[in-house]
Amino acid sequence: MTTYLDRLAWGLALLTIVLWAFVPQMAMAYPVMMPKVPVVDSQPLPPVPSNDLAEADR
């Protein structure tokens, strides 16, 4: 059992070293690009004539 645990510990240590060396390079090679927010031109609405007589007297 001890031999198995020793081999498992060495294997995990080796895997950790390999991941420590290569994962940062892979992460930097493919940066995540967020989509750009589209620019929307807005224009004010034209004035609407009112048919309300009370409002027309103002």
Number of C-alpha atoms within 10 A of each C-alpha: 5 7 8 9 10 11 11 12 12 12 12 12 12 12 12 11 11 11 12 11 11 10 11 10 11 10 10 9 9 8 8 8 6 6 6 6 6 6 6 6 5 6 6 5 6 6 6 6 7 9 8 8 8 8 8 9 6 5
